[in-house]
Amino acid sequence: MREKKNDLVRFKKDKSIPAPVFKGTGIVLKGPYEDQLKISNSPLPVSTITLVVDVMANGEVWEAIPIEFLERLRN
């Protein structure tokens, strides 16, 4: 199921995912929405459109986190 506003989330424990931006649990503030993410800059710019959310964790707001990197916490 897709993450949505007010869901509690954390980074997936998967070796193929880059290092987590935040540690622990966060709450989704906005999203999901589409955003353009830059993958490469040289020799030609390469970007992709993906679903992202904004998350508040550890007292900071992290913008445009791809939802494929997150997992929703269930009660």
mmCIF file of the N, C-alpha and C atoms, coordinates in Angstrom:
data_MODEL
# 
_entry.id   MODEL 
# 
loop_
_atom_site.group_PDB 
_atom_site.id 
_atom_site.type_symbol 
_atom_site.label_atom_id 
_atom_site.label_alt_id 
_atom_site.label_comp_id 
_atom_site.label_asym_id 
_atom_site.label_entity_id 
_atom_site.label_seq_id 
_atom_site.pdbx_PDB_ins_code 
_atom_site.Cartn_x 
_atom_site.Cartn_y 
_atom_site.Cartn_z 
_atom_site.occupancy 
_atom_site.B_iso_or_equiv 
_atom_site.pdbx_formal_charge 
_atom_site.auth_seq_id 
_atom_site.auth_comp_id 
_atom_site.auth_asym_id 
_atom_site.auth_atom_id 
_atom_site.pdbx_PDB_model_num 
ATOM 1   N N  . MET A 1 1  ? 0.840  -1.185 0.000   1.00 0.00 ? 1  MET A N  1 
ATOM 2   C CA . MET A 1 1  ? 0.000  0.000  0.000   1.00 0.00 ? 1  MET A CA 1 
ATOM 3   C C  . MET A 1 1  ? 0.883  1.245  0.000   1.00 0.00 ? 1  MET A C  1 
ATOM 4   N N  . ARG A 1 2  ? 0.452  2.264  -0.674  1.00 0.00 ? 2  ARG A N  1 
ATOM 5   C CA . ARG A 1 2  ? 1.209  3.488  -0.833  1.00 0.00 ? 2  ARG A CA 1 
ATOM 6   C C  . ARG A 1 2  ? 1.147  4.352  0.436   1.00 0.00 ? 2  ARG A C  1 
ATOM 7   N N  . GLU A 1 3  ? 2.256  5.012  0.734   1.00 0.00 ? 3  GLU A N  1 
ATOM 8   C CA . GLU A 1 3  ? 2.305  5.928  1.873   1.00 0.00 ? 3  GLU A CA 1 
ATOM 9   C C  . GLU A 1 3  ? 1.482  7.167  1.564   1.00 0.00 ? 3  GLU A C  1 
ATOM 10  N N  . LYS A 1 4  ? 0.862  7.726  2.599   1.00 0.00 ? 4  LYS A N  1 
ATOM 11  C CA . LYS A 1 4  ? 0.059  8.931  2.439   1.00 0.00 ? 4  LYS A CA 1 
ATOM 12  C C  . LYS A 1 4  ? 0.257  9.819  3.651   1.00 0.00 ? 4  LYS A C  1 
ATOM 13  N N  . LYS A 1 5  ? -0.344 11.007 3.607   1.00 0.00 ? 5  LYS A N  1 
ATOM 14  C CA . LYS A 1 5  ? -0.201 11.990 4.688   1.00 0.00 ? 5  LYS A CA 1 
ATOM 15  C C  . LYS A 1 5  ? -0.576 11.368 6.031   1.00 0.00 ? 5  LYS A C  1 
ATOM 16  N N  . ASN A 1 6  ? 0.202  11.676 7.059   1.00 0.00 ? 6  ASN A N  1 
ATOM 17  C CA . ASN A 1 6  ? 0.037  11.238 8.445   1.00 0.00 ? 6  ASN A CA 1 
ATOM 18  C C  . ASN A 1 6  ? 0.438  9.792  8.716   1.00 0.00 ? 6  ASN A C  1 
ATOM 19  N N  . ASP A 1 7  ? 0.992  9.080  7.738   1.00 0.00 ? 7  ASP A N  1 
ATOM 20  C CA . ASP A 1 7  ? 1.498  7.726  7.974   1.00 0.00 ? 7  ASP A CA 1 
ATOM 21  C C  . ASP A 1 7  ? 2.850  7.797  8.664   1.00 0.00 ? 7  ASP A C  1 
ATOM 22  N N  . LEU A 1 8  ? 3.111  6.829  9.538   1.00 0.00 ? 8  LEU A N  1 
ATOM 23  C CA . LEU A 1 8  ? 4.433  6.678  10.131  1.00 0.00 ? 8  LEU A CA 1 
ATOM 24  C C  . LEU A 1 8  ? 5.255  5.798  9.199   1.00 0.00 ? 8  LEU A C  1 
ATOM 25  N N  . VAL A 1 9  ? 6.469  6.232  8.884   1.00 0.00 ? 9  VAL A N  1 
ATOM 26  C CA . VAL A 1 9  ? 7.322  5.518  7.928   1.00 0.00 ? 9  VAL A CA 1 
ATOM 27  C C  . VAL A 1 9  ? 8.749  5.428  8.456   1.00 0.00 ? 9  VAL A C  1 
ATOM 28  N N  . ARG A 1 10 ? 9.504  4.506  7.865   1.00 0.00 ? 10 ARG A N  1 
ATOM 29  C CA . ARG A 1 10 ? 10.950 4.399  8.097   1.00 0.00 ? 10 ARG A CA 1 
ATOM 30  C C  . ARG A 1 10 ? 11.572 3.883  6.814   1.00 0.00 ? 10 ARG A C  1 
ATOM 31  N N  . PHE A 1 11 ? 12.896 4.004  6.704   1.00 0.00 ? 11 PHE A N  1 
ATOM 32  C CA . PHE A 1 11 ? 13.589 3.503  5.520   1.00 0.00 ? 11 PHE A CA 1 
ATOM 33  C C  . PHE A 1 11 ? 13.565 1.985  5.533   1.00 0.00 ? 11 PHE A C  1 
ATOM 34  N N  . LYS A 1 12 ? 13.400 1.399  4.335   1.00 0.00 ? 12 LYS A N  1 
ATOM 35  C CA . LYS A 1 12 ? 13.436 -0.052 4.204   1.00 0.00 ? 12 LYS A CA 1 
ATOM 36  C C  . LYS A 1 12 ? 14.832 -0.559 4.533   1.00 0.00 ? 12 LYS A C  1 
ATOM 37  N N  . LYS A 1 13 ? 14.887 -1.758 5.071   1.00 0.00 ? 13 LYS A N  1 
ATOM 38  C CA . LYS A 1 13 ? 16.170 -2.397 5.348   1.00 0.00 ? 13 LYS A CA 1 
ATOM 39  C C  . LYS A 1 13 ? 16.521 -3.273 4.162   1.00 0.00 ? 13 LYS A C  1 
ATOM 40  N N  . ASP A 1 14 ? 17.041 -2.628 3.130   1.00 0.00 ? 14 ASP A N  1 
ATOM 41  C CA . ASP A 1 14 ? 17.350 -3.301 1.874   1.00 0.00 ? 14 ASP A CA 1 
ATOM 42  C C  . ASP A 1 14 ? 18.713 -2.816 1.411   1.00 0.00 ? 14 ASP A C  1 
ATOM 43  N N  . LYS A 1 15 ? 19.583 -3.719 1.025   1.00 0.00 ? 15 LYS A N  1 
ATOM 44  C CA . LYS A 1 15 ? 20.948 -3.352 0.638   1.00 0.00 ? 15 LYS A CA 1 
ATOM 45  C C  . LYS A 1 15 ? 21.022 -2.552 -0.657  1.00 0.00 ? 15 LYS A C  1 
ATOM 46  N N  . SER A 1 16 ? 19.968 -2.616 -1.487  1.00 0.00 ? 16 SER A N  1 
ATOM 47  C CA . SER A 1 16 ? 19.998 -1.898 -2.766  1.00 0.00 ? 16 SER A CA 1 
ATOM 48  C C  . SER A 1 16 ? 19.618 -0.424 -2.614  1.00 0.00 ? 16 SER A C  1 
ATOM 49  N N  . ILE A 1 17 ? 19.160 -0.028 -1.424  1.00 0.00 ? 17 ILE A N  1 
ATOM 50  C CA . ILE A 1 17 ? 18.741 1.356  -1.177  1.00 0.00 ? 17 ILE A CA 1 
ATOM 51  C C  . ILE A 1 17 ? 19.936 2.147  -0.649  1.00 0.00 ? 17 ILE A C  1 
ATOM 52  N N  . PRO A 1 18 ? 20.120 3.377  -1.134  1.00 0.00 ? 18 PRO A N  1 
ATOM 53  C CA . PRO A 1 18 ? 21.230 4.193  -0.615  1.00 0.00 ? 18 PRO A CA 1 
ATOM 54  C C  . PRO A 1 18 ? 21.086 4.446  0.885   1.00 0.00 ? 18 PRO A C  1 
ATOM 55  N N  . ALA A 1 19 ? 22.112 4.966  1.496   1.00 0.00 ? 19 ALA A N  1 
ATOM 56  C CA . ALA A 1 19 ? 22.101 5.234  2.936   1.00 0.00 ? 19 ALA A CA 1 
ATOM 57  C C  . ALA A 1 19 ? 20.890 6.078  3.315   1.00 0.00 ? 19 ALA A C  1 
ATOM 58  N N  . PRO A 1 20 ? 20.219 5.736  4.423   1.00 0.00 ? 20 PRO A N  1 
ATOM 59  C CA . PRO A 1 20 ? 19.030 6.501  4.830   1.00 0.00 ? 20 PRO A CA 1 
ATOM 60  C C  . PRO A 1 20 ? 19.340 7.974  5.078   1.00 0.00 ? 20 PRO A C  1 
ATOM 61  N N  . VAL A 1 21 ? 18.384 8.813  4.722   1.00 0.00 ? 21 VAL A N  1 
ATOM 62  C CA . VAL A 1 21 ? 18.509 10.248 4.944   1.00 0.00 ? 21 VAL A CA 1 
ATOM 63  C C  . VAL A 1 21 ? 18.281 10.558 6.415   1.00 0.00 ? 21 VAL A C  1 
ATOM 64  N N  . PHE A 1 22 ? 17.319 9.876  7.010   1.00 0.00 ? 22 PHE A N  1 
ATOM 65  C CA . PHE A 1 22 ? 17.034 10.059 8.433   1.00 0.00 ? 22 PHE A CA 1 
ATOM 66  C C  . PHE A 1 22 ? 17.029 8.709  9.120   1.00 0.00 ? 22 PHE A C  1 
ATOM 67  N N  . LYS A 1 23 ? 17.202 8.728  10.438  1.00 0.00 ? 23 LYS A N  1 
ATOM 68  C CA . LYS A 1 23 ? 17.195 7.497  11.220  1.00 0.00 ? 23 LYS A CA 1 
ATOM 69  C C  . LYS A 1 23 ? 15.913 7.425  12.033  1.00 0.00 ? 23 LYS A C  1 
ATOM 70  N N  . GLY A 1 24 ? 15.460 6.224  12.293  1.00 0.00 ? 24 GLY A N  1 
ATOM 71  C CA . GLY A 1 24 ? 14.264 6.041  13.106  1.00 0.00 ? 24 GLY A CA 1 
ATOM 72  C C  . GLY A 1 24 ? 12.988 6.192  12.300  1.00 0.00 ? 24 GLY A C  1 
ATOM 73  N N  . THR A 1 25 ? 11.977 6.723  12.977  1.00 0.00 ? 25 THR A N  1 
ATOM 74  C CA . THR A 1 25 ? 10.639 6.835  12.400  1.00 0.00 ? 25 THR A CA 1 
ATOM 75  C C  . THR A 1 25 ? 10.332 8.281  12.047  1.00 0.00 ? 25 THR A C  1 
ATOM 76  N N  . GLY A 1 26 ? 9.582  8.470  10.959  1.00 0.00 ? 26 GLY A N  1 
ATOM 77  C CA . GLY A 1 26 ? 9.147  9.801  10.548  1.00 0.00 ? 26 GLY A CA 1 
ATOM 78  C C  . GLY A 1 26 ? 7.672  9.790  10.225  1.00 0.00 ? 26 GLY A C  1 
ATOM 79  N N  . ILE A 1 27 ? 7.089  10.967 10.076  1.00 0.00 ? 27 ILE A N  1 
ATOM 80  C CA . ILE A 1 27 ? 5.686  11.097 9.709   1.00 0.00 ? 27 ILE A CA 1 
ATOM 81  C C  . ILE A 1 27 ? 5.594  11.826 8.369   1.00 0.00 ? 27 ILE A C  1 
ATOM 82  N N  . VAL A 1 28 ? 4.733  11.308 7.485   1.00 0.00 ? 28 VAL A N  1 
ATOM 83  C CA . VAL A 1 28 ? 4.561  11.904 6.163   1.00 0.00 ? 28 VAL A CA 1 
ATOM 84  C C  . VAL A 1 28 ? 3.758  13.193 6.308   1.00 0.00 ? 28 VAL A C  1 
ATOM 85  N N  . LEU A 1 29 ? 4.322  14.303 5.833   1.00 0.00 ? 29 LEU A N  1 
ATOM 86  C CA . LEU A 1 29 ? 3.659  15.599 5.901   1.00 0.00 ? 29 LEU A CA 1 
ATOM 87  C C  . LEU A 1 29 ? 2.902  15.930 4.627   1.00 0.00 ? 29 LEU A C  1 
ATOM 88  N N  . LYS A 1 30 ? 3.437  15.497 3.482   1.00 0.00 ? 30 LYS A N  1 
ATOM 89  C CA . LYS A 1 30 ? 2.845  15.841 2.193   1.00 0.00 ? 30 LYS A CA 1 
ATOM 90  C C  . LYS A 1 30 ? 3.081  14.693 1.222   1.00 0.00 ? 30 LYS A C  1 
ATOM 91  N N  . GLY A 1 31 ? 2.082  14.419 0.418   1.00 0.00 ? 31 GLY A N  1 
ATOM 92  C CA . GLY A 1 31 ? 2.286  13.453 -0.637  1.00 0.00 ? 31 GLY A CA 1 
ATOM 93  C C  . GLY A 1 31 ? 1.330  12.291 -0.560  1.00 0.00 ? 31 GLY A C  1 
ATOM 94  N N  . PRO A 1 32 ? 1.472  11.380 -1.482  1.00 0.00 ? 32 PRO A N  1 
ATOM 95  C CA . PRO A 1 32 ? 2.509  11.323 -2.500  1.00 0.00 ? 32 PRO A CA 1 
ATOM 96  C C  . PRO A 1 32 ? 2.249  12.284 -3.655  1.00 0.00 ? 32 PRO A C  1 
ATOM 97  N N  . TYR A 1 33 ? 3.329  12.732 -4.270  1.00 0.00 ? 33 TYR A N  1 
ATOM 98  C CA . TYR A 1 33 ? 3.251  13.584 -5.450  1.00 0.00 ? 33 TYR A CA 1 
ATOM 99  C C  . TYR A 1 33 ? 4.408  13.234 -6.372  1.00 0.00 ? 33 TYR A C  1 
ATOM 100 N N  . GLU A 1 34 ? 4.281  13.598 -7.641  1.00 0.00 ? 34 GLU A N  1 
ATOM 101 C CA . GLU A 1 34 ? 5.342  13.321 -8.604  1.00 0.00 ? 34 GLU A CA 1 
ATOM 102 C C  . GLU A 1 34 ? 6.404  14.407 -8.550  1.00 0.00 ? 34 GLU A C  1 
ATOM 103 N N  . ASP A 1 35 ? 7.656  13.978 -8.661  1.00 0.00 ? 35 ASP A N  1 
ATOM 104 C CA . ASP A 1 35 ? 8.756  14.929 -8.692  1.00 0.00 ? 35 ASP A CA 1 
ATOM 105 C C  . ASP A 1 35 ? 9.828  14.400 -9.642  1.00 0.00 ? 35 ASP A C  1 
ATOM 106 N N  . GLN A 1 36 ? 10.571 15.319 -10.217 1.00 0.00 ? 36 GLN A N  1 
ATOM 107 C CA . GLN A 1 36 ? 11.648 14.955 -11.132 1.00 0.00 ? 36 GLN A CA 1 
ATOM 108 C C  . GLN A 1 36 ? 12.937 14.867 -10.325 1.00 0.00 ? 36 GLN A C  1 
ATOM 109 N N  . LEU A 1 37 ? 13.580 13.698 -10.351 1.00 0.00 ? 37 LEU A N  1 
ATOM 110 C CA . LEU A 1 37 ? 14.831 13.491 -9.636  1.00 0.00 ? 37 LEU A CA 1 
ATOM 111 C C  . LEU A 1 37 ? 15.970 13.356 -10.634 1.00 0.00 ? 37 LEU A C  1 
ATOM 112 N N  . LYS A 1 38 ? 17.044 14.085 -10.388 1.00 0.00 ? 38 LYS A N  1 
ATOM 113 C CA . LYS A 1 38 ? 18.210 14.036 -11.268 1.00 0.00 ? 38 LYS A CA 1 
ATOM 114 C C  . LYS A 1 38 ? 19.062 12.824 -10.888 1.00 0.00 ? 38 LYS A C  1 
ATOM 115 N N  . ILE A 1 39 ? 19.345 11.974 -11.863 1.00 0.00 ? 39 ILE A N  1 
ATOM 116 C CA . ILE A 1 39 ? 20.129 10.761 -11.639 1.00 0.00 ? 39 ILE A CA 1 
ATOM 117 C C  . ILE A 1 39 ? 21.594 10.984 -11.993 1.00 0.00 ? 39 ILE A C  1 
ATOM 118 N N  . SER A 1 40 ? 21.819 11.679 -13.089 1.00 0.00 ? 40 SER A N  1 
ATOM 119 C CA . SER A 1 40 ? 23.183 11.882 -13.574 1.00 0.00 ? 40 SER A CA 1 
ATOM 120 C C  . SER A 1 40 ? 23.289 13.270 -14.194 1.00 0.00 ? 40 SER A C  1 
ATOM 121 N N  . ASN A 1 41 ? 24.482 13.804 -14.170 1.00 0.00 ? 41 ASN A N  1 
ATOM 122 C CA . ASN A 1 41 ? 24.691 15.141 -14.719 1.00 0.00 ? 41 ASN A CA 1 
ATOM 123 C C  . ASN A 1 41 ? 25.625 15.145 -15.919 1.00 0.00 ? 41 ASN A C  1 
ATOM 124 N N  . SER A 1 42 ? 26.421 14.095 -16.086 1.00 0.00 ? 42 SER A N  1 
ATOM 125 C CA . SER A 1 42 ? 27.380 14.120 -17.182 1.00 0.00 ? 42 SER A CA 1 
ATOM 126 C C  . SER A 1 42 ? 27.396 12.778 -17.893 1.00 0.00 ? 42 SER A C  1 
ATOM 127 N N  . PRO A 1 43 ? 27.660 12.688 -19.138 1.00 0.00 ? 43 PRO A N  1 
ATOM 128 C CA . PRO A 1 43 ? 27.866 13.804 -20.065 1.00 0.00 ? 43 PRO A CA 1 
ATOM 129 C C  . PRO A 1 43 ? 26.544 14.488 -20.424 1.00 0.00 ? 43 PRO A C  1 
ATOM 130 N N  . LEU A 1 44 ? 25.430 13.760 -20.335 1.00 0.00 ? 44 LEU A N  1 
ATOM 131 C CA . LEU A 1 44 ? 24.122 14.364 -20.573 1.00 0.00 ? 44 LEU A CA 1 
ATOM 132 C C  . LEU A 1 44 ? 23.287 14.256 -19.306 1.00 0.00 ? 44 LEU A C  1 
ATOM 133 N N  . PRO A 1 45 ? 22.486 15.265 -19.005 1.00 0.00 ? 45 PRO A N  1 
ATOM 134 C CA . PRO A 1 45 ? 21.642 15.172 -17.819 1.00 0.00 ? 45 PRO A CA 1 
ATOM 135 C C  . PRO A 1 45 ? 20.591 14.066 -17.977 1.00 0.00 ? 45 PRO A C  1 
ATOM 136 N N  . VAL A 1 46 ? 20.456 13.248 -16.943 1.00 0.00 ? 46 VAL A N  1 
ATOM 137 C CA . VAL A 1 46 ? 19.462 12.179 -16.937 1.00 0.00 ? 46 VAL A CA 1 
ATOM 138 C C  . VAL A 1 46 ? 18.606 12.355 -15.698 1.00 0.00 ? 46 VAL A C  1 
ATOM 139 N N  . SER A 1 47 ? 17.288 12.322 -15.886 1.00 0.00 ? 47 SER A N  1 
ATOM 140 C CA . SER A 1 47 ? 16.384 12.461 -14.747 1.00 0.00 ? 47 SER A CA 1 
ATOM 141 C C  . SER A 1 47 ? 15.224 11.493 -14.906 1.00 0.00 ? 47 SER A C  1 
ATOM 142 N N  . THR A 1 48 ? 14.484 11.317 -13.820 1.00 0.00 ? 48 THR A N  1 
ATOM 143 C CA . THR A 1 48 ? 13.340 10.418 -13.813 1.00 0.00 ? 48 THR A CA 1 
ATOM 144 C C  . THR A 1 48 ? 12.212 11.055 -13.013 1.00 0.00 ? 48 THR A C  1 
ATOM 145 N N  . ILE A 1 49 ? 10.994 10.681 -13.352 1.00 0.00 ? 49 ILE A N  1 
ATOM 146 C CA . ILE A 1 49 ? 9.824  11.129 -12.602 1.00 0.00 ? 49 ILE A CA 1 
ATOM 147 C C  . ILE A 1 49 ? 9.418  9.990  -11.672 1.00 0.00 ? 49 ILE A C  1 
ATOM 148 N N  . THR A 1 50 ? 9.243  10.268 -10.384 1.00 0.00 ? 50 THR A N  1 
ATOM 149 C CA . THR A 1 50 ? 8.874  9.242  -9.417  1.00 0.00 ? 50 THR A CA 1 
ATOM 150 C C  . THR A 1 50 ? 7.946  9.819  -8.360  1.00 0.00 ? 50 THR A C  1 
ATOM 151 N N  . LEU A 1 51 ? 7.236  8.950  -7.663  1.00 0.00 ? 51 LEU A N  1 
ATOM 152 C CA . LEU A 1 51 ? 6.377  9.380  -6.562  1.00 0.00 ? 51 LEU A CA 1 
ATOM 153 C C  . LEU A 1 51 ? 7.230  9.600  -5.321  1.00 0.00 ? 51 LEU A C  1 
ATOM 154 N N  . VAL A 1 52 ? 7.030  10.735 -4.675  1.00 0.00 ? 52 VAL A N  1 
ATOM 155 C CA . VAL A 1 52 ? 7.804  11.101 -3.487  1.00 0.00 ? 52 VAL A CA 1 
ATOM 156 C C  . VAL A 1 52 ? 6.869  11.622 -2.399  1.00 0.00 ? 52 VAL A C  1 
ATOM 157 N N  . VAL A 1 53 ? 7.403  11.699 -1.179  1.00 0.00 ? 53 VAL A N  1 
ATOM 158 C CA . VAL A 1 53 ? 6.676  12.283 -0.050  1.00 0.00 ? 53 VAL A CA 1 
ATOM 159 C C  . VAL A 1 53 ? 7.632  13.184 0.724   1.00 0.00 ? 53 VAL A C  1 
ATOM 160 N N  . ASP A 1 54 ? 7.076  14.097 1.506   1.00 0.00 ? 54 ASP A N  1 
ATOM 161 C CA . ASP A 1 54 ? 7.852  14.907 2.438   1.00 0.00 ? 54 ASP A CA 1 
ATOM 162 C C  . ASP A 1 54 ? 7.665  14.307 3.822   1.00 0.00 ? 54 ASP A C  1 
ATOM 163 N N  . VAL A 1 55 ? 8.763  14.109 4.551   1.00 0.00 ? 55 VAL A N  1 
ATOM 164 C CA . VAL A 1 55 ? 8.735  13.424 5.844   1.00 0.00 ? 55 VAL A CA 1 
ATOM 165 C C  . VAL A 1 55 ? 9.374  14.314 6.907   1.00 0.00 ? 55 VAL A C  1 
ATOM 166 N N  . MET A 1 56 ? 8.764  14.327 8.106   1.00 0.00 ? 56 MET A N  1 
ATOM 167 C CA . MET A 1 56 ? 9.392  14.981 9.247   1.00 0.00 ? 56 MET A CA 1 
ATOM 168 C C  . MET A 1 56 ? 9.928  13.905 10.175  1.00 0.00 ? 56 MET A C  1 
ATOM 169 N N  . ALA A 1 57 ? 11.234 13.962 10.446  1.00 0.00 ? 57 ALA A N  1 
ATOM 170 C CA . ALA A 1 57 ? 11.888 13.006 11.328  1.00 0.00 ? 57 ALA A CA 1 
ATOM 171 C C  . ALA A 1 57 ? 13.024 13.709 12.048  1.00 0.00 ? 57 ALA A C  1 
ATOM 172 N N  . ASN A 1 58 ? 13.207 13.367 13.301  1.00 0.00 ? 58 ASN A N  1 
ATOM 173 C CA . ASN A 1 58 ? 14.290 13.948 14.108  1.00 0.00 ? 58 ASN A CA 1 
ATOM 174 C C  . ASN A 1 58 ? 14.232 15.469 14.144  1.00 0.00 ? 58 ASN A C  1 
ATOM 175 N N  . GLY A 1 59 ? 13.018 16.042 14.080  1.00 0.00 ? 59 GLY A N  1 
ATOM 176 C CA . GLY A 1 59 ? 12.849 17.483 14.155  1.00 0.00 ? 59 GLY A CA 1 
ATOM 177 C C  . GLY A 1 59 ? 13.163 18.225 12.866  1.00 0.00 ? 59 GLY A C  1 
ATOM 178 N N  . GLU A 1 60 ? 13.395 17.520 11.779  1.00 0.00 ? 60 GLU A N  1 
ATOM 179 C CA . GLU A 1 60 ? 13.698 18.142 10.496  1.00 0.00 ? 60 GLU A CA 1 
ATOM 180 C C  . GLU A 1 60 ? 12.720 17.652 9.436   1.00 0.00 ? 60 GLU A C  1 
ATOM 181 N N  . VAL A 1 61 ? 12.488 18.490 8.415   1.00 0.00 ? 61 VAL A N  1 
ATOM 182 C CA . VAL A 1 61 ? 11.629 18.109 7.288   1.00 0.00 ? 61 VAL A CA 1 
ATOM 183 C C  . VAL A 1 61 ? 12.520 17.702 6.126   1.00 0.00 ? 61 VAL A C  1 
ATOM 184 N N  . TRP A 1 62 ? 12.287 16.511 5.617   1.00 0.00 ? 62 TRP A N  1 
ATOM 185 C CA . TRP A 1 62 ? 13.037 15.977 4.470   1.00 0.00 ? 62 TRP A CA 1 
ATOM 186 C C  . TRP A 1 62 ? 12.086 15.956 3.286   1.00 0.00 ? 62 TRP A C  1 
ATOM 187 N N  . GLU A 1 63 ? 12.454 16.637 2.221   1.00 0.00 ? 63 GLU A N  1 
ATOM 188 C CA . GLU A 1 63 ? 11.571 16.777 1.065   1.00 0.00 ? 63 GLU A CA 1 
ATOM 189 C C  . GLU A 1 63 ? 11.943 15.796 -0.035  1.00 0.00 ? 63 GLU A C  1 
ATOM 190 N N  . ALA A 1 64 ? 10.925 15.371 -0.779  1.00 0.00 ? 64 ALA A N  1 
ATOM 191 C CA . ALA A 1 64 ? 11.067 14.556 -1.984  1.00 0.00 ? 64 ALA A CA 1 
ATOM 192 C C  . ALA A 1 64 ? 11.810 13.244 -1.734  1.00 0.00 ? 64 ALA A C  1 
ATOM 193 N N  . ILE A 1 65 ? 11.356 12.469 -0.752  1.00 0.00 ? 65 ILE A N  1 
ATOM 194 C CA . ILE A 1 65 ? 11.905 11.136 -0.503  1.00 0.00 ? 65 ILE A CA 1 
ATOM 195 C C  . ILE A 1 65 ? 11.110 10.144 -1.353  1.00 0.00 ? 65 ILE A C  1 
ATOM 196 N N  . PRO A 1 66 ? 11.751 9.397  -2.257  1.00 0.00 ? 66 PRO A N  1 
ATOM 197 C CA . PRO A 1 66 ? 11.013 8.433  -3.078  1.00 0.00 ? 66 PRO A CA 1 
ATOM 198 C C  . PRO A 1 66 ? 10.318 7.381  -2.222  1.00 0.00 ? 66 PRO A C  1 
ATOM 199 N N  . ILE A 1 67 ? 9.060  7.074  -2.546  1.00 0.00 ? 67 ILE A N  1 
ATOM 200 C CA . ILE A 1 67 ? 8.302  6.142  -1.705  1.00 0.00 ? 67 ILE A CA 1 
ATOM 201 C C  . ILE A 1 67 ? 8.829  4.717  -1.789  1.00 0.00 ? 67 ILE A C  1 
ATOM 202 N N  . GLU A 1 68 ? 9.572  4.381  -2.844  1.00 0.00 ? 68 GLU A N  1 
ATOM 203 C CA . GLU A 1 68 ? 10.111 3.019  -2.916  1.00 0.00 ? 68 GLU A CA 1 
ATOM 204 C C  . GLU A 1 68 ? 11.209 2.782  -1.890  1.00 0.00 ? 68 GLU A C  1 
ATOM 205 N N  . PHE A 1 69 ? 11.735 3.848  -1.259  1.00 0.00 ? 69 PHE A N  1 
ATOM 206 C CA . PHE A 1 69 ? 12.750 3.712  -0.222  1.00 0.00 ? 69 PHE A CA 1 
ATOM 207 C C  . PHE A 1 69 ? 12.135 3.572  1.173   1.00 0.00 ? 69 PHE A C  1 
ATOM 208 N N  . LEU A 1 70 ? 10.831 3.797  1.299   1.00 0.00 ? 70 LEU A N  1 
ATOM 209 C CA . LEU A 1 70 ? 10.178 3.828  2.604   1.00 0.00 ? 70 LEU A CA 1 
ATOM 210 C C  . LEU A 1 70 ? 9.243  2.644  2.805   1.00 0.00 ? 70 LEU A C  1 
ATOM 211 N N  . GLU A 1 71 ? 9.042  2.293  4.076   1.00 0.00 ? 71 GLU A N  1 
ATOM 212 C CA . GLU A 1 71 ? 8.021  1.314  4.420   1.00 0.00 ? 71 GLU A CA 1 
ATOM 213 C C  . GLU A 1 71 ? 7.123  1.910  5.491   1.00 0.00 ? 71 GLU A C  1 
ATOM 214 N N  . ARG A 1 72 ? 5.848  1.622  5.362   1.00 0.00 ? 72 ARG A N  1 
ATOM 215 C CA . ARG A 1 72 ? 4.838  2.135  6.286   1.00 0.00 ? 72 ARG A CA 1 
ATOM 216 C C  . ARG A 1 72 ? 4.790  1.252  7.521   1.00 0.00 ? 72 ARG A C  1 
ATOM 217 N N  . LEU A 1 73 ? 4.711  1.865  8.697   1.00 0.00 ? 73 LEU A N  1 
ATOM 218 C CA . LEU A 1 73 ? 4.598  1.110  9.944   1.00 0.00 ? 73 LEU A CA 1 
ATOM 219 C C  . LEU A 1 73 ? 3.126  0.854  10.226  1.00 0.00 ? 73 LEU A C  1 
ATOM 220 N N  . ARG A 1 74 ? 2.818  -0.355 10.591  1.00 0.00 ? 74 ARG A N  1 
ATOM 221 C CA . ARG A 1 74 ? 1.436  -0.733 10.894  1.00 0.00 ? 74 ARG A CA 1 
ATOM 222 C C  . ARG A 1 74 ? 1.283  -0.898 12.399  1.00 0.00 ? 74 ARG A C  1 
ATOM 223 N N  . ASN A 1 75 ? 0.054  -0.717 12.863  1.00 0.00 ? 75 ASN A N  1 
ATOM 224 C CA . ASN A 1 75 ? -0.229 -0.876 14.295  1.00 0.00 ? 75 ASN A CA 1 
ATOM 225 C C  . ASN A 1 75 ? -0.246 -2.326 14.682  1.00 0.00 ? 75 ASN A C  1 
# 
